[in-house]
Amino acid sequence: MRTRPVPAVAVVTAVAAALTLTTVTASAAEPVRPAACTGYVGLTFDDGPSGNTTKLLDALRRNGLRATMFNVGQSAAANPSLVRAQVAAGMWVGNHSYTHPHLTRLSQAQIDSEISRTQQAVANAGGGTPKLFRPPYGETNATVKSVAARYGLTEIIWHVDSQDWNGASTDAIVQSAARLTNGQIILMHDGPANTVAAIPRIAQGLASRGLCAGTISPQTGRAVAPT
């Protein structure tokens, strides 16, 4: 039996439809990025690594974002594979103390232990030697600063607090990120599900303003272009 020929118009229409579908699918899979970076912001996530780290890294990677992960030393020591996953995903790893205490209530020797043990834990886990330090709760004083400086660490606080630690909704976290301007840093956390859910919209919002996720300069403490 002979096959009936397909009209040329039908072939062209089918090919065009296939190409359109392919283009739409590819566009939907690609993260939204600005045509050119007119500025950089620092996305930071405290208190990891945790059981939520893998989801967070997946969301960041899917949306073309890099961030600084301020890890707690004891968590890094207990989960070295997650620290390596952070680095593999293109993130930078910072020091967030060993047990997350109120450092300003501790002696100089205790502060030294918190910071030095975390430096070692992160390095042993494959995260490199941190250059950045964030004191828990943002609490600091002259003693904390001097001990951090002894280990070659630059203290980093933040310009915008997402309030995700305080139960902020996904919408509220996205709105907080929308306040970021060039060079500024936002505080977020490794654990909250609302934070992970906010990542795609944060990426879209930054891209719409020509902002890119950057690294944090140990010299200035501000977000700059990744090197």
C-alpha positions in Angstrom: 0.0 0.0 0.0 1.4 3.4 -1.0 1.6 6.1 1.7 -0.4 9.2 1.0 2.0 12.2 0.7 1.6 14.9 3.3 0.9 18.4 2.0 3.9 20.8 2.1 1.9 23.3 4.1 1.3 20.7 6.8 5.0 19.9 7.0 6.0 23.5 7.4 3.3 24.1 10.0 4.4 21.0 12.0 8.1 22.1 11.9 7.2 25.6 13.0 5.2 24.3 15.9 8.0 22.0 17.0 10.5 24.9 16.9 8.2 27.1 18.8 7.6 24.5 21.5 11.4 23.9 21.8 12.0 27.6 22.2 9.4 28.1 24.8 10.6 25.0 26.8 14.2 26.1 26.7 13.3 29.7 27.8 11.3 28.3 30.7 14.2 26.2 31.9 16.7 29.1 31.8 17.2 31.3 34.8 16.3 35.0 34.4 19.4 37.1 34.2 19.9 40.8 33.4 21.4 41.7 30.0 24.2 43.4 31.9 25.0 43.7 35.6 24.7 47.3 36.7 25.4 46.4 40.3 26.0 43.5 42.7 24.3 42.4 45.9 25.3 39.9 48.5 22.9 37.1 49.2 23.8 35.4 52.5 22.4 32.4 54.3 23.2 31.7 58.0 23.0 28.6 60.2 23.8 25.9 57.7 24.5 23.3 56.7 21.3 21.6 57.5 18.7 19.2 56.2 17.4 22.0 54.0 20.8 22.8 52.4 20.3 20.6 49.4 17.0 22.2 48.5 18.4 25.6 49.0 21.4 24.9 46.7 19.2 23.4 44.0 17.0 26.6 44.1 20.0 28.9 43.9 21.6 26.9 41.1 18.4 26.7 39.0 18.0 30.4 39.2 21.6 31.3 38.4 22.4 32.8 41.9 25.5 32.5 44.0 25.6 33.3 47.7 27.7 33.3 50.8 26.9 30.6 53.3 27.7 31.5 56.9 28.1 28.0 58.4 28.0 27.0 62.0 31.2 25.1 62.8 29.6 22.1 64.6 27.1 21.7 61.7 30.0 21.8 59.2 31.9 19.2 61.1 28.8 16.9 61.3 27.9 17.4 57.6 31.1 17.7 55.5 29.4 16.5 52.4 27.0 19.4 52.5 29.9 21.9 52.8 31.4 20.3 49.8 28.1 20.6 48.0 28.0 24.3 48.8 31.3 24.8 47.2 30.5 22.6 44.2 27.3 24.7 43.6 29.5 27.8 43.4 28.8 29.3 46.8 31.3 30.9 49.2 31.6 29.7 52.8 32.0 31.9 55.8 32.4 31.5 59.5 29.4 31.8 61.8 30.9 30.6 65.1 31.0 27.0 66.3 27.9 26.7 68.5 26.0 29.9 67.7 26.3 31.6 71.1 25.9 35.2 72.1 29.6 36.0 71.6 29.5 39.4 73.5 28.7 37.4 76.7 31.8 35.2 76.4 35.4 35.7 77.5 38.1 36.4 74.9 39.3 32.8 75.2 35.8 31.4 74.5 35.4 33.7 71.5 38.7 32.6 70.2 37.6 28.9 70.5 34.3 29.6 68.7 36.0 31.3 65.8 39.1 29.1 65.5 37.3 25.8 65.7 34.9 26.9 63.0 37.8 27.9 60.7 39.2 24.4 61.2 35.9 22.6 60.8 35.1 24.4 57.5 38.5 23.8 56.1 38.4 20.1 57.1 35.0 19.7 55.5 36.3 21.0 52.2 35.0 24.6 52.4 38.4 26.3 52.2 39.6 28.8 54.8 36.9 31.4 55.4 37.7 35.0 54.9 34.4 36.3 56.2 32.9 36.1 59.7 29.3 36.8 60.8 28.7 36.9 64.5 25.5 35.2 65.6 22.6 37.6 66.0 24.8 40.3 64.5 26.1 40.9 68.1 29.7 42.2 68.2 32.1 44.4 70.2 35.7 45.3 70.2 36.8 41.9 71.5 34.9 40.0 69.0 36.3 42.1 66.2 39.9 41.8 67.4 39.7 38.0 67.7 38.1 37.7 64.2 40.8 40.0 62.8 43.5 37.7 64.3 42.3 34.9 62.1 42.2 37.1 59.0 38.5 37.4 59.0 36.4 40.4 58.0 33.2 40.9 60.0 30.1 41.0 57.9 26.7 42.1 59.2 23.9 43.1 56.7 22.0 46.0 55.3 18.6 44.2 54.9 17.1 41.7 57.3 14.7 39.3 55.5 13.1 38.4 58.8 12.9 34.8 57.6 14.1 33.7 61.0 11.0 35.4 62.4 8.5 33.5 60.3 8.4 36.0 57.4 6.2 34.9 54.5 7.6 34.2 51.1 6.1 37.5 49.8 7.7 39.4 52.7 11.1 37.8 52.0 10.8 38.8 48.3 9.9 42.3 49.2 12.9 42.6 51.5 15.2 41.5 48.7 13.6 44.2 46.5 15.1 46.9 48.9 18.7 45.8 48.1 20.8 48.4 46.3 24.3 48.0 44.7 26.8 46.7 47.2 24.3 45.8 49.9 23.9 42.5 51.7 20.7 40.7 52.8 20.4 38.3 55.8 18.6 35.0 55.1 18.8 31.6 56.6 19.5 28.0 55.5 16.4 26.4 57.1 13.1 28.2 56.3 11.0 26.7 53.6 9.6 30.2 52.7 13.2 31.3 51.9 13.7 28.5 49.4 10.3 29.3 47.9 11.3 33.0 47.5 14.5 32.3 45.5 13.0 32.3 42.0 11.2 35.6 42.6 14.3 37.1 44.2 16.2 36.2 41.0 13.6 37.7 38.8 13.4 40.9 40.9 17.2 41.4 40.8 17.4 40.8 37.1 14.6 43.3 36.4 16.7 45.9 38.2 20.0 44.9 36.5 21.5 43.6 39.7 23.5 40.4 40.0 24.4 38.2 42.9 28.0 38.9 43.8 30.7 37.9 46.3 31.5 39.9 49.4 34.8 41.8 49.4 36.9 41.1 52.5 38.4 44.6 51.9 35.2 46.6 51.9 32.6 44.3 53.3 30.4 45.0 50.4 29.1 43.0 47.5 31.2 43.1 44.3 31.5 41.2 41.0 32.7 37.6 41.5 36.3 37.0 40.5 
